[in-house]
Amino acid sequence: HSHGKPFLLHSCGNIYDVMDDLIDVVGIDAKHSNEDAIDTFDVWVERYGKRIGNFGGVEMNVLSLNTPDEVKEYVRNLLPKIEGHGGIAIGTGNQISSYSLPESWIAMSEAVREWRGESV
C-alpha cells in the first residue's frame, strides 16, 4: 500500500484462523486460490467477498479431468452462487497446467462471458 499498489495474497491451504488478521491487520485487498476440499469458492466469497476481492474458483481438477462442456456447466452453476458478493475474478484455483486442455480454459472463459451477456 505504501507504493500505491493493491496487495493480492496467494495462499494455498486452510487459513481461516488468520484471515481476519490478514484483512484487518495486514491489509490484503484480495486473495487468490481456493481448494474445494477446504471450502468451495462460493462459501469463501460469501464469507469474505464484501471485504476483499476473491480470485480463482475453478479448481485444477475441474479443468483437467472434465470435458470442456462439463467445465462450462461447472462455471455456469458457480456464477449465480457468487453474484453480488464483491469483487471476483474467475480463473483457476492454482495455475495453468500442461495437462489441461486449452479447450477447457476456453470453455471456462466462454461461460463467464455468456453469463455477462457477451457474445462468444
Residue pairs with C-beta under 8 A, 6 or more apart in sequence:
1 7
1 27
6 29
6 30
7 26
7 27
7 28
7 29
7 30
8 28
8 29
8 30
8 31
8 32
8 53
8 55
9 22
9 28
9 30
9 31
9 32
10 31
10 32
10 33
11 31
11 32
11 33
12 33
12 35
12 94
13 35
13 38
14 38
15 22
19 48
22 28
22 31
23 48
23 51
23 52
28 52
29 52
29 53
30 52
30 53
30 54
30 55
30 87
30 89
31 48
31 52
31 53
31 54
31 55
32 55
32 56
33 55
33 56
33 93
33 94
34 40
34 41
34 44
34 54
34 56
34 57
34 59
34 93
35 59
35 93
36 59
36 93
41 54
41 56
41 57
41 58
41 78
41 82
41 93
42 78
42 81
42 82
44 54
45 54
45 57
45 81
45 82
45 85
45 86
45 88
46 82
46 85
48 54
48 86
49 82
49 85
49 86
49 87
49 88
50 85
50 86
51 86
52 86
52 87
53 86
53 87
53 88
53 89
54 82
54 85
54 86
54 87
54 88
54 89
55 88
55 89
55 91
56 89
56 90
56 91
56 92
56 93
56 94
57 78
57 82
57 88
57 90
57 91
57 93
58 71
58 74
58 75
58 78
58 90
58 91
58 92
58 93
58 108
59 92
59 93
59 94
60 92
60 93
60 94
60 95
60 97
60 100
62 70
62 71
62 74
63 71
63 92
63 97
63 100
63 101
63 104
63 105
63 108
64 97
64 99
64 100
64 101
64 104
66 74
66 104
67 104
68 101
68 103
68 104
68 106
68 107
69 107
71 104
71 107
71 108
71 111
72 107
72 108
72 110
72 111
73 111
75 90
75 107
75 108
75 111
75 112
75 115
76 111
76 114
76 115
78 90
79 90
79 111
79 112
79 115
82 88
90 108
90 112
91 108
96 105
110 120
113 119
113 120
114 120
